[in-house]
Amino acid sequence: MASLNALIAHAEATRRETVRIREETRRLSRQSADAARDLAISQQICQDWCDVIALTRDEGPRWPAWGAPNEAELRLTLVPVD
């Protein structure tokens, strides 16, 4: 049979280890939440840029930079000034 002092020492060591593990779990949970929030913000920024790029692509001239546009494409880009 184990002595009472050995059992108390073991219980105290187990309690300290449990407290340490809980603190580490809380720290990692906060770190994970921060990383998830940062990732969501980064994804939104990337999506916004992709939207701007798509809009620029769709609204820009359709002809290649090395060739002249045909007459119909050129008329689509002209804006009447009144």
ZIWO-V658450 format. One record per pair of residues at least 4 apart in sequence whose ideal C-beta (glycine too) atoms are under 6 Angstrom apart, sorted by the first residue. I is the first residue (numbers start at 1). J is the second residue. D is the distance in whole Angstrom. If there is no record, write none. Layout:
I&J&D, I&J&D
This chain:
2&6&5, 2&7&5, 55&59&6, 56&60&6, 61&77&6, 62&73&6, 63&67&6, 63&69&4, 63&73&6, 69&73&4, 69&74&5
